[in-house]
Amino acid sequence: MTPDASRGSDLTRRQWQMTLLASLGGGLEYYDFIVYGIFAKDIAAAFFPASDPVAALTLSLAVFAVGYLARPLGGLVLSHFGDRYGRKTVFVVTVFSMSACTLGMGLVPPYASWGVWATLLLVTLRFVQGLCIGGELPGAITFVVETASRRPGLACGIVFCLVNGGVLLAALVNLALQSTLPPAAMAEYGWRIAFLFGGVVGLVSFVLRRSLEETPEFLRLQDRAARSPIGEVLRHHRGQVLAGIGIVALTAGFNGILFAHMPAYLIQVLKYPPKTVALAMNVALFAMSASLLFASFFADRVPPRRLMQVSALVILIGVIPAYQVLARGDANLFLVLPLLTMAVAGANGSFAYLLAGLFPTRVRFSGVALSLNIGFTLLSGLGPLAANALIGATGWTAAPGLIIAASALIGLVVASRLSNRPAMLAEAVPVSG
């Protein structure tokens, strides 16, 4: 049990409020992530009027990738200001900018009206949005760990539960639009409604976030803030950055495959009915959110690295058999997918707390941002491509399980090298040799 947890297990009402406000941006991030993927074909038709629909869709997805690749750069820039001048200011700026970009994407005139300028504006909005997102989740982790010092593990779990909430909201908005608008209207303006809705929700989050207070940990060290936080991290905490990437590996690898690869894999490769896949994915997401919160509740009471180790072992043992069951083409998706998401709960519920504890307060935002963005860009960004490449190279339809198993192995090795001592908020957690 952490020293703060020993003084009481409950957060104050104000701490709960600030934790929830800090978590809203992550939900908006994943809402946009899913909405763009859902409507990629319609966006392609509006902004990339190529004669070849496949080429247009490829260009649309390339714009999505631009936003994803901008995240590490945004994380470097925004974490510098977060460690130098305070977490609150960065938090307010990022949620406003992200929301304005999401709103703008719903308002940009099509190529038919503005020509290439419409396409360039869309690319610019995605790039700026990606920059802001690169600092959003690292900022949320840093903020809640330093604010909810009695229950930092649970607070981190709330952050990522609301991230999942963004995915569910996107699915519900898509369902509502598909149920009320005909296909022609969806292609013409229905997809814009989804972005406009997300932008409005984000602007409401911005108004609410203005009431956030600076974290006590930062205020105590404000006069000794690092002049060059990223430089200090790279000079003195390179080992922690590598450990942080390893801590992120299982969650990043698993979630990248689950969100960006699993639906298309089940429908196009294994020929499961699309409606069944959509419903099963939502059930799995509910199971993931509930089990994540359950695990994060215990992250304040047992060494969090043990939760990571348990998840990594279960995934190592079970993920290949699970994929072999899926590959038969007749699996009960409402059983297999939720079981997979619950198996990774220990990692999902502990990785953010472990990651924040690797770095001292004066450079925590920068260290978390560097580790998180590298890990998610490599594993969530490239994992789905690697999964497809493995299927093509081997002809084995269960091959994507190897990507998740490799991520679990990395997480297991790194967790085994961490100290048993819980992450402390005022100093870095040592990595044992």
C-alpha positions in Angstrom: 0.0 0.0 0.0 1.3 3.5 -0.8 1.9 5.9 2.0 -1.0 8.1 0.9 -3.3 5.1 0.6 -2.5 4.2 4.2 -4.1 7.5 5.4 -7.4 6.7 3.8 -8.9 5.0 0.8 -11.3 7.6 -0.3 -10.8 10.6 -2.5 -12.3 14.0 -1.7 -15.2 15.2 -3.8 -12.9 17.8 -5.4 -10.3 15.1 -6.3 -13.0 13.0 -7.9 -14.2 16.0 -9.9 -10.7 16.9 -11.1 -9.9 13.3 -12.0 -13.1 13.1 -14.1 -12.4 16.4 -15.8 -8.8 15.4 -16.6 -10.1 12.2 -18.2 -12.5 13.8 -20.7 -9.9 14.5 -23.3 -8.8 10.9 -23.6 -12.5 10.0 -24.4 -12.6 12.7 -27.0 -9.4 11.4 -28.6 -10.7 7.9 -29.0 -14.1 9.1 -30.1 -12.4 11.0 -33.0 -10.2 7.9 -33.7 -13.1 5.6 -34.2 -15.4 8.1 -36.0 -12.7 8.8 -38.6 -12.2 5.1 -39.2 -16.0 4.5 -39.5 -16.5 7.3 -42.0 -13.1 7.0 -43.9 -14.9 6.0 -47.1 -17.2 9.1 -47.0 -14.3 11.4 -46.1 -12.4 10.0 -49.1 -15.3 10.8 -51.4 -15.6 14.3 -50.1 -11.9 15.3 -50.1 -10.0 12.9 -52.4 -12.1 12.6 -55.6 -9.8 10.1 -57.3 -11.1 8.0 -60.1 -10.1 4.9 -58.2 -12.1 4.6 -54.9 -9.4 2.4 -53.4 -6.8 5.2 -54.1 -9.1 7.8 -52.5 -9.6 5.6 -49.4 -5.9 5.1 -49.1 -5.3 8.9 -49.2 -8.0 9.4 -46.6 -6.3 6.8 -44.3 -3.0 8.5 -45.0 -4.5 11.7 -43.5 -5.5 9.7 -40.5 -1.9 8.5 -40.2 -0.6 12.1 -40.4 -2.5 12.8 -37.2 -1.2 9.7 -35.6 2.5 10.4 -36.5 2.2 14.0 -35.2 1.6 12.7 -31.7 5.2 12.2 -30.6 6.1 15.7 -31.8 3.1 17.1 -29.9 4.0 15.1 -26.8 7.6 16.6 -26.9 6.4 20.2 -27.2 3.4 20.1 -24.9 5.2 18.1 -22.1 8.0 20.7 -22.1 5.4 23.4 -21.3 3.6 21.1 -18.8 6.8 20.4 -16.8 8.0 24.0 -17.2 4.9 26.0 -16.5 2.3 23.7 -15.1 -0.1 20.9 -16.1 -3.3 22.9 -16.0 -2.4 25.4 -18.7 -1.5 22.6 -21.2 -4.6 20.7 -20.3 -6.9 23.6 -21.1 -5.1 24.5 -24.4 -5.1 20.9 -25.7 -8.8 20.2 -25.1 -9.8 23.5 -26.8 -7.5 22.9 -29.8 -8.6 19.3 -30.2 -12.2 20.2 -30.0 -11.9 23.1 -32.5 -10.1 20.8 -34.9 -12.8 18.1 -34.6 -15.5 20.8 -35.1 -13.6 22.2 -38.1 -13.4 18.8 -39.7 -17.2 18.7 -39.7 -17.4 22.2 -41.3 -14.7 22.1 -44.0 -16.3 22.4 -47.5 -15.7 19.5 -49.8 -13.2 19.3 -52.6 -16.0 20.2 -55.1 -16.3 23.6 -53.5 -12.8 24.6 -52.4 -10.6 22.3 -54.5 -7.2 21.3 -53.2 -7.5 23.9 -50.4 -10.3 21.8 -48.8 -7.9 18.8 -48.7 -5.0 20.9 -47.4 -7.2 22.3 -44.6 -8.4 18.8 -43.6 -4.7 17.6 -43.5 -3.8 20.7 -41.4 -6.6 20.1 -38.9 -5.6 16.4 -38.5 -2.0 17.4 -37.9 -2.8 20.1 -35.3 -5.2 17.6 -33.7 -2.5 15.0 -33.6 -0.1 17.4 -31.9 -2.6 18.1 -29.2 -3.5 14.5 -28.6 0.3 13.8 -28.2 0.1 15.7 -24.9 -3.4 14.9 -23.8 -3.1 11.3 -22.4 0.4 11.9 -20.9 -1.0 15.0 -19.3 -4.0 13.2 -17.9 -1.9 10.4 -16.4 0.5 13.0 -14.8 -2.3 15.2 -13.6 -4.4 12.5 -11.9 -1.4 10.7 -10.3 -0.3 14.0 -8.7 -3.8 15.1 -7.8 -5.4 11.9 -6.5 -2.4 10.9 -4.4 -4.5 8.6 -2.1 -5.7 6.5 -5.0 -3.4 7.1 -8.0 -3.9 3.6 -9.4 -7.7 3.9 -9.4 -7.5 7.5 -10.8 -5.5 6.2 -13.8 -8.0 3.4 -14.3 -10.8 6.1 -14.5 -8.8 7.9 -17.2 -8.7 4.8 -19.4 -12.2 3.8 -18.6 -13.4 7.1 -20.1 -11.1 6.5 -23.0 -13.1 3.4 -23.7 -16.2 5.5 -23.2 -15.2 7.6 -26.2 -15.1 4.4 -28.3 -18.6 3.5 -27.1 -19.9 7.0 -27.7 -18.6 6.8 -31.3 -20.3 3.4 -31.8 -23.6 4.8 -30.4 -23.5 8.0 -32.6 -22.8 5.9 -35.7 -25.7 3.6 -34.8 -28.0 6.6 -34.3 -27.0 8.2 -37.6 -27.2 4.9 -39.6 -30.7 4.3 -38.1 -32.1 7.7 -39.0 -30.4 8.7 -42.2 -30.4 7.0 -45.6 -27.1 5.9 -47.2 -27.0 8.9 -49.6 -27.5 11.4 -46.7 -24.8 9.6 -44.6 -22.3 10.0 -47.4 -23.2 13.6 -48.1 -23.5 15.1 -44.6 -24.2 12.4 -42.0 -20.5 11.9 -41.2 -20.2 15.6 -40.6 -22.8 15.4 -37.8 -20.6 12.9 -36.0 -17.6 15.3 -36.0 -19.7 18.3 -35.1 -21.2 16.4 -32.1 -17.7 15.5 -31.0 -16.5 19.1 -31.3 -19.4 20.4 -29.3 -18.8 17.8 -26.5 -15.1 18.8 -26.5 -15.9 22.5 -26.2 -18.1 21.7 -23.2 -15.2 19.8 -21.7 -13.0 22.9 -22.3 -15.4 25.1 -20.3 -15.5 22.6 -17.5 -11.7 22.1 -17.5 -11.1 25.8 -16.8 -12.0 25.1 -13.2 -9.1 22.7 -12.8 -6.5 23.5 -10.2 -2.8 22.9 -10.5 -1.5 19.7 -9.0 0.0 19.9 -5.5 3.2 18.1 -6.6 3.9 20.6 -9.3 3.2 23.6 -7.0 5.7 22.3 -4.5 8.4 22.1 -7.1 7.4 25.0 -9.3 10.4 27.2 -8.3 12.7 24.3 -9.2 11.0 23.4 -12.5 13.4 21.9 -15.2 14.5 24.4 -17.8 14.7 21.7 -20.4 12.6 18.7 -19.3 13.1 16.6 -22.4 16.8 17.2 -22.3 16.9 16.1 -18.6 14.9 13.0 -19.4 17.3 12.0 -22.2 20.4 12.7 -20.1 19.4 11.2 -16.9 16.4 8.9 -17.4 17.0 7.0 -20.6 16.7 3.7 -18.8 13.3 4.7 -17.4 12.1 5.7 -20.9 13.0 2.3 -22.2 11.3 0.7 -19.2 8.3 2.9 -19.8 8.0 1.7 -23.4 8.1 -1.8 -22.2 5.4 -1.1 -19.6 3.2 0.3 -22.3 3.8 -2.5 -24.7 1.1 -5.0 -23.8 -1.7 -2.4 -23.6 -0.5 -0.6 -26.8 -0.1 -3.9 -28.8 -3.4 -5.4 -27.6 -5.5 -2.2 -28.0 -4.1 -1.5 -31.4 -5.0 -5.0 -32.7 -8.4 -4.9 -30.9 -9.6 -1.5 -32.1 -7.8 -1.1 -35.5 -7.5 -4.7 -36.8 -10.0 -7.0 -35.1 -13.3 -5.9 -36.7 -12.0 -6.0 -40.3 -10.1 -9.2 -39.6 -13.2 -11.0 -38.3 -15.4 -9.7 -41.1 -13.1 -9.8 -44.1 -10.7 -12.6 -43.3 -12.7 -14.9 -41.2 -16.2 -14.0 -42.7 -18.1 -13.4 -39.4 -21.4 -11.5 -39.9 -20.7 -7.7 -39.5 -23.6 -7.1 -37.1 -22.5 -9.9 -34.8 -18.9 -8.5 -34.9 -20.2 -5.0 -34.0 -22.3 -6.2 -31.1 -19.6 -8.5 -29.8 -17.0 -5.7 -29.9 -19.2 -3.5 -27.8 -19.7 -6.3 -25.3 -15.9 -6.8 -25.2 -15.4 -3.1 -24.6 -17.8 -3.1 -21.7 -16.0 -6.1 -20.3 -12.6 -4.3 -20.8 -13.8 -1.2 -19.0 -15.3 -3.0 -16.0 -12.3 -5.3 -15.6 -9.8 -2.4 -16.0 -11.5 -0.5 -13.2 -11.5 -3.6 -11.0 -7.8 -4.1 -11.6 -6.9 -0.4 -11.0 -8.8 -0.6 -7.7 -6.2 -3.1 -6.5 -3.2 -1.3 -8.1 -3.2 0.9 -4.9 -3.2 -2.1 -2.6 -0.8 -4.6 -4.2 2.5 -4.0 -6.1 1.1 -2.9 -9.5 3.8 -4.8 -11.3 2.2 -8.0 -10.1 -1.0 -7.1 -11.9 1.1 -6.5 -15.1 2.8 -9.9 -14.7 -0.4 -11.8 -14.2 -1.9 -10.3 -17.4 1.2 -10.9 -19.4 1.3 -14.5 -18.4 -2.4 -15.1 -19.1 -2.0 -13.5 -22.5 1.1 -15.4 -23.3 -0.6 -18.7 -22.5 -4.0 -18.0 -23.9 -3.8 -15.6 -26.9 -2.7 -18.1 -29.5 -5.4 -20.7 -28.6 -8.0 -17.9 -28.5 -7.0 -16.8 -32.1 -7.1 -20.4 -33.2 -10.6 -20.7 -31.9 -11.5 -17.5 -33.8 -9.9 -18.7 -37.0 -12.3 -21.7 -37.1 -14.9 -19.2 -38.2 -17.6 -20.4 -35.8 -16.4 -19.1 -32.5 -18.8 -17.5 -30.0 -17.6 -13.9 -30.3 -19.6 -12.9 -27.2 -17.5 -15.2 -25.2 -14.0 -15.1 -26.8 -13.6 -11.4 -27.2 -14.7 -10.4 -23.7 -12.4 -13.1 -22.2 -9.5 -11.6 -24.1 -10.2 -8.1 -22.9 -10.5 -9.3 -19.3 -7.3 -11.2 -19.6 -5.4 -7.9 -20.2 -7.1 -6.1 -17.4 -4.1 -6.3 -15.1 -1.9 -4.5 -17.6 -4.6 -2.0 -18.5 -5.3 -1.2 -14.9 -1.6 -0.8 -13.8 0.5 0.4 -16.7 -0.3 4.2 -16.4 0.4 4.1 -12.6 3.7 2.2 -13.2 4.7 4.6 -16.0 4.1 7.8 -14.0 6.1 6.3 -11.1 9.2 5.9 -13.2 9.9 9.7 -13.4 10.4 12.4 -10.8 7.8 15.2 -10.6 10.0 17.8 -12.3 10.1 15.8 -15.6 7.2 13.4 -15.1 5.0 14.9 -17.9 7.9 14.7 -20.4 9.0 11.2 -19.4 5.5 9.8 -19.6 4.8 11.5 -22.9 8.0 10.2 -24.5 7.4 6.6 -23.4 3.7 6.6 -24.1 3.8 8.1 -27.5 6.7 6.0 -28.7 5.1 2.8 -27.4 1.7 3.6 -28.9 3.0 4.8 -32.2 5.1 1.7 -32.7 2.7 -0.9 -31.4 -0.8 0.5 -31.9 0.2 2.2 -35.1 2.2 -0.5 -36.7 0.7 -3.6 -35.0 -2.3 -3.9 -37.4 0.0 -3.6 -40.4 2.3 -6.3 -38.9 -0.7 -8.5 -38.2 -1.8 -8.4 -41.8 1.7 -8.9 -43.1 2.1 -12.0 -40.9 -1.1 -13.5 -42.3 0.1 -12.8 -45.8 3.5 -14.2 -45.2 2.5 -17.4 -43.3 -1.0 -18.1 -44.6 -1.9 -18.7 -40.9 -5.1 -16.9 -40.0 -4.3 -17.0 -36.3 -1.0 -15.2 -36.8 -2.1 -11.8 -35.3 -2.0 -13.5 -31.9 1.8 -13.5 -32.3 1.9 -9.7 -32.2 -0.1 -9.6 -28.9 2.0 -12.5 -27.5 5.2 -10.6 -28.3 3.9 -7.5 -26.6 3.0 -9.6 -23.5 6.5 -11.0 -23.4 8.0 -7.5 -23.4 5.6 -6.4 -20.6 6.5 -9.5 -18.6 10.2 -9.0 -18.8 10.1 -5.3 -18.0 7.6 -5.8 -15.1 9.9 -8.5 -13.6 12.7 -6.0 -13.5 10.8 -3.3 -11.7 11.1 -2.8 -8.0 8.4 -4.2 -5.8 8.2 -0.9 -4.1 5.0 1.0 -5.3 5.5 4.0 -7.5 6.3 7.1 -5.4 5.1 10.5 -6.5 8.1 12.5 -5.4 10.9 10.4 -7.0 11.5 7.9 -9.7 10.9 4.2 -9.1 14.2 2.4 -9.5 14.7 -0.4 -12.0 16.5 -3.3 -10.5 19.4 -4.9 -12.4 
